[in-house]
Amino acid sequence: MTLTQAIYAVKIAETKSMNKAAMELYVSQPALSGAIHELEEEIGCEIFIRSNRGIAVTTEGQEFLSYARQMVEIHNMMEDRFILRKENKKKFSVSMQHYSFAVEAFIELGKRFSMNEYELAVHETKTSEVIENVKNYKSEIGILYTNNYNEKALNKIFAENELEFIPLFDCGICVYISATHPLAGKKEIAFEELADYPCLSFEQGEKNSFYFAEEVLSTLEYRQIIKADDRATMLNLMSGMNGYTLCSGIIYGDLNGGNYVSIPLKSDDIMTIGYIKRKNMPLSRMGAEYIEIIKKAKASR
């Protein structure tokens, strides 16, 4: 397989047309088709399905293209840096489940590095997208949790995607509610006491398996449950409907204000907060510092 073949495959996937790809690549359509045919024979699978309606990518082709895009991107970066002598900014990206402590750590990281030299990105998103972003090099690090229920399934997914999970710390389960909630004054809350209030859960989209749930104890029966897509909506539902969510309890008032409290749940369950990264790939300087910020923040709580 050559770099040229990878570039061809990526361009065809982008344009969804052999003719359009050939025009943009300045090659003849027969030459492009021949190069892709040779590539498919070499790797032993079809990348594209050709029909009168255009080009579609096969399941195996999707996997191949995820690596091909990385190959092309790295080539372009090397060309910019060493051939064209462009001074590109260093980049760091992190994806995470909806954790205020992870956002706070990102803010602290941004204060330590000059924005003239670095380009930073943060993605607070669904569990499956955290995994996909790290797998596809969109993010260097992904912050999420495991517990006794989802650990086996998630570790299998991590292994299949050449990722590894590194634990950061263990913590008990807390109930996160508005400071005006009827249960806000309690030192500890039993699960039964939550029955009259709506449980708030982050929407996971098509991949809505219990294993991908951001909230622990997701398999229990809830009389009322409301799905939301973002943390701001979740906080509004807590204030307006006396909703609650189950979380790690590591809360930053600077981001969420003093209008919310975290109270321990009567439970022996433990969740392990950690991060995923590409297997056998060391963290960058910024990645390592970001993880250290999280560790220190937890130690000070």
C-alpha positions as CSV (number, residue, x, y, z in Angstrom):
1,M,0.0,0.0,0.0
2,T,1.3,3.4,-0.9
3,L,0.6,6.9,0.4
4,T,-0.8,7.8,-3.0
5,Q,-3.4,5.0,-2.7
6,A,-4.4,6.2,0.8
7,I,-4.8,9.8,-0.6
8,Y,-7.0,8.4,-3.4
9,A,-9.2,6.4,-1.1
10,V,-9.7,9.3,1.3
11,K,-10.6,11.7,-1.6
12,I,-13.1,9.2,-3.0
13,A,-14.8,8.8,0.4
14,E,-15.0,12.6,0.7
15,T,-16.5,13.2,-2.7
16,K,-18.6,10.0,-2.9
17,S,-17.8,9.9,-6.6
18,M,-15.0,8.4,-8.6
19,N,-15.3,11.0,-11.3
20,K,-15.2,14.0,-8.9
21,A,-12.3,12.5,-7.0
22,A,-10.4,12.0,-10.3
23,M,-11.0,15.6,-11.2
24,E,-9.8,16.9,-7.9
25,L,-6.8,14.7,-7.9
26,Y,-5.9,15.5,-11.5
27,V,-5.8,11.9,-12.5
28,S,-7.8,9.9,-15.1
29,Q,-10.8,8.0,-13.8
30,P,-9.5,4.7,-15.2
31,A,-6.1,5.3,-13.4
32,L,-7.9,6.1,-10.1
33,S,-10.2,3.0,-10.4
34,G,-7.2,0.8,-11.2
35,A,-5.2,2.1,-8.1
36,I,-8.2,1.4,-5.8
37,H,-8.7,-2.0,-7.3
38,E,-5.1,-2.9,-6.7
39,L,-5.3,-1.5,-3.1
40,E,-8.4,-3.6,-2.4
41,E,-6.7,-6.7,-3.7
42,E,-3.7,-6.1,-1.6
43,I,-5.6,-5.6,1.7
44,G,-8.0,-8.4,0.9
45,C,-11.3,-6.5,1.3
46,E,-13.6,-4.1,-0.6
47,I,-13.3,-0.5,0.5
48,F,-16.1,0.9,-1.7
49,I,-19.3,-0.4,-3.2
50,R,-19.9,1.0,-6.7
51,S,-23.4,1.5,-8.0
52,N,-25.4,3.8,-10.3
53,R,-26.2,6.0,-7.3
54,G,-22.5,6.6,-6.6
55,I,-20.0,5.3,-4.1
56,A,-20.7,3.8,-0.6
57,V,-18.1,2.8,1.9
58,T,-18.2,-0.8,3.3
59,T,-17.9,-1.6,7.0
60,E,-14.3,-2.8,6.5
61,G,-13.7,0.3,4.4
62,Q,-14.7,2.5,7.2
63,E,-12.0,1.0,9.4
64,F,-9.4,1.2,6.7
65,L,-10.3,4.9,6.0
66,S,-9.9,5.8,9.7
67,Y,-6.3,4.7,9.4
68,A,-5.8,6.2,5.9
69,R,-7.0,9.6,7.0
70,Q,-4.5,9.5,9.9
71,M,-1.8,8.6,7.4
72,V,-2.7,11.4,5.0
73,E,-3.0,14.0,7.9
74,I,0.5,13.0,9.2
75,H,1.9,13.3,5.7
76,N,0.4,16.8,5.3
77,M,1.7,17.9,8.7
78,M,5.2,16.7,7.8
79,E,5.1,18.4,4.4
80,D,4.0,21.7,6.0
81,R,6.6,21.5,8.7
82,F,9.7,20.2,6.8
83,I,9.0,20.9,3.1
84,L,7.0,24.1,3.1
85,R,8.6,25.2,6.5
86,K,5.3,26.2,8.0
87,E,5.3,26.8,11.7
88,N,2.1,25.0,12.8
89,K,0.8,25.4,16.3
90,K,1.1,22.5,18.6
91,K,-2.2,20.9,19.2
92,F,-3.9,19.2,22.2
93,S,-7.4,17.9,22.4
94,V,-9.3,16.1,25.1
95,S,-12.8,14.4,25.0
96,M,-14.8,13.7,28.1
97,Q,-18.0,12.6,29.6
98,H,-19.9,15.5,31.3
99,Y,-17.4,16.2,34.1
100,S,-16.9,19.7,35.5
101,F,-13.6,18.7,37.1
102,A,-12.3,17.7,33.6
103,V,-13.4,21.0,32.2
104,E,-11.8,22.9,35.1
105,A,-8.5,21.0,34.6
106,F,-8.6,22.0,30.9
107,I,-9.1,25.7,31.8
108,E,-6.1,25.4,34.2
109,L,-4.1,23.8,31.4
110,G,-5.0,26.6,29.0
111,K,-3.7,29.2,31.5
112,R,-0.3,27.5,31.6
113,F,0.4,27.6,27.9
114,S,0.6,30.4,25.4
115,M,-2.3,30.4,23.0
116,N,0.1,31.9,20.4
117,E,1.9,28.5,20.3
118,Y,-0.9,26.0,21.1
119,E,-4.2,25.1,19.6
120,L,-6.5,23.5,22.2
121,A,-9.8,21.6,21.8
122,V,-12.2,20.2,24.4
123,H,-15.2,17.9,23.5
124,E,-17.8,17.3,26.3
125,T,-19.8,14.5,24.6
126,K,-21.3,11.0,24.5
127,T,-19.4,8.0,25.8
128,S,-19.2,6.4,22.4
129,E,-17.8,9.6,20.9
130,V,-15.2,9.9,23.6
131,I,-13.9,6.5,22.5
132,E,-14.2,7.3,18.8
133,N,-12.4,10.6,19.1
134,V,-9.4,9.0,20.8
135,K,-9.4,6.0,18.4
136,N,-9.4,8.4,15.4
137,Y,-6.8,10.8,16.8
138,K,-9.3,13.6,17.1
139,S,-8.4,13.7,20.9
140,E,-5.3,12.5,22.6
141,I,-7.1,11.7,25.8
142,G,-10.6,10.7,26.8
143,I,-12.0,11.0,30.3
144,L,-14.6,8.5,31.5
145,Y,-15.4,6.0,34.2
146,T,-15.6,2.3,34.7
147,N,-17.3,0.2,37.5
148,N,-18.0,-3.4,38.2
149,Y,-21.0,-3.3,35.8
150,N,-19.5,-1.8,32.7
151,E,-15.8,-2.6,33.2
152,K,-15.7,-5.9,31.3
153,A,-17.6,-4.6,28.3
154,L,-15.7,-1.3,28.0
155,N,-12.3,-3.0,28.3
156,K,-13.3,-5.3,25.4
157,I,-14.2,-2.2,23.4
158,F,-11.0,-0.5,24.3
159,A,-8.9,-3.5,23.3
160,E,-10.7,-3.8,19.9
161,N,-9.9,-0.2,19.2
162,E,-6.2,-0.3,20.3
163,L,-6.9,1.8,23.4
164,E,-6.0,1.4,27.0
165,F,-7.7,2.7,30.1
166,I,-5.5,4.2,32.9
167,P,-7.3,4.6,36.3
168,L,-6.8,7.9,38.1
169,F,-8.9,7.5,41.3
170,D,-11.8,5.7,42.8
171,C,-14.8,7.4,44.4
172,G,-18.1,6.7,45.9
173,I,-21.5,7.7,44.3
174,C,-23.1,11.0,45.1
175,V,-26.5,12.5,44.4
176,Y,-26.1,15.9,42.6
177,I,-29.1,18.2,43.2
178,S,-30.1,21.8,43.5
179,A,-29.3,23.6,46.7
180,T,-33.1,24.2,47.1
181,H,-34.0,20.6,46.6
182,P,-36.0,19.1,49.6
183,L,-33.2,16.6,50.2
184,A,-30.4,19.2,50.0
185,G,-29.9,19.4,53.8
186,K,-29.2,15.7,54.3
187,K,-25.7,14.3,55.0
188,E,-26.5,11.1,53.1
189,I,-29.3,10.0,50.8
190,A,-30.9,6.5,50.4
191,F,-31.9,5.5,46.9
192,E,-35.5,5.0,48.1
193,E,-35.7,8.7,49.0
194,L,-35.2,9.6,45.4
195,A,-38.3,7.8,44.2
196,D,-40.5,11.0,44.0
197,Y,-38.0,13.0,41.9
198,P,-37.0,12.7,38.3
199,C,-33.6,11.0,37.5
200,L,-31.7,13.0,34.9
201,S,-29.6,11.1,32.4
202,F,-27.3,12.2,29.6
203,E,-28.6,11.1,26.2
204,Q,-26.3,8.6,24.5
205,G,-27.8,8.6,21.0
206,E,-27.9,5.5,18.9
207,K,-25.4,3.8,21.2
208,N,-27.6,3.8,24.3
209,S,-26.5,0.6,25.9
210,F,-26.3,0.6,29.7
211,Y,-22.6,0.1,29.3
212,F,-22.3,3.6,27.8
213,A,-24.4,5.3,30.4
214,E,-22.6,8.2,32.1
215,E,-24.6,7.7,35.3
216,V,-23.8,4.8,37.6
217,L,-26.7,2.4,38.6
218,S,-28.2,3.0,35.2
219,T,-29.8,-0.5,35.2
220,L,-32.0,0.2,38.3
221,E,-35.7,0.9,37.9
222,Y,-36.6,4.6,38.0
223,R,-40.2,5.9,38.3
224,Q,-39.3,9.1,36.5
225,I,-36.4,9.6,34.1
226,I,-35.5,12.6,31.9
227,K,-32.9,12.6,29.1
228,A,-30.8,15.7,28.3
229,D,-28.0,16.4,25.9
230,D,-25.8,19.0,27.8
231,R,-24.8,20.0,31.3
232,A,-26.5,23.4,31.2
233,T,-29.9,21.8,30.5
234,M,-29.2,19.3,33.2
235,L,-28.6,22.0,35.7
236,N,-31.8,23.8,34.7
237,L,-33.8,20.6,35.2
238,M,-32.3,20.2,38.6
239,S,-33.5,23.7,39.6
240,G,-36.8,23.7,37.9
241,M,-38.0,20.2,38.5
242,N,-36.1,19.0,41.5
243,G,-34.3,16.5,39.3
244,Y,-31.1,14.7,40.4
245,T,-28.3,12.8,38.8
246,L,-25.8,10.3,40.2
247,C,-22.1,11.3,39.8
248,S,-18.6,11.2,41.3
249,G,-19.3,14.1,43.6
250,I,-16.2,16.0,42.4
251,I,-17.9,19.3,41.8
252,Y,-16.4,22.7,41.0
253,G,-18.4,25.7,42.2
254,D,-16.5,28.1,40.0
255,L,-18.1,26.5,36.9
256,N,-21.6,25.5,38.2
257,G,-22.0,28.1,40.9
258,G,-23.0,27.6,44.5
259,N,-26.6,26.6,43.6
260,Y,-26.0,22.9,43.5
261,V,-24.8,20.3,46.1
262,S,-23.3,16.9,46.0
263,I,-24.5,14.5,48.7
264,P,-23.2,10.9,49.3
265,L,-25.6,8.1,48.3
266,K,-26.0,5.2,50.7
267,S,-24.3,2.6,48.5
268,D,-21.2,0.4,48.5
269,D,-20.7,0.9,44.7
270,I,-17.5,2.5,43.5
271,M,-16.7,4.2,40.2
272,T,-13.2,4.5,38.8
273,I,-12.4,7.7,37.0
274,G,-9.7,7.4,34.4
275,Y,-8.6,8.2,30.9
276,I,-8.1,6.3,27.7
277,K,-5.4,6.9,25.1
278,R,-3.9,5.1,22.1
279,K,-2.2,1.9,23.2
280,N,1.6,2.1,23.5
281,M,1.6,5.8,22.7
282,P,3.1,8.1,25.3
283,L,1.3,11.2,26.4
284,S,2.5,14.6,25.0
285,R,3.8,17.2,27.3
286,M,0.4,18.9,27.5
287,G,-1.4,15.5,27.9
288,A,0.8,14.6,30.8
289,E,0.3,18.0,32.5
290,Y,-3.4,17.8,32.0
291,I,-3.6,14.4,33.8
292,E,-1.4,15.8,36.6
293,I,-3.8,18.7,37.1
294,I,-6.7,16.4,37.5
295,K,-4.7,14.2,40.0
296,K,-3.8,17.3,42.1
297,A,-7.3,18.7,42.0
298,K,-8.7,15.4,43.3
299,A,-6.1,15.2,46.0
300,S,-7.0,18.7,47.2
301,R,-10.7,17.9,47.6
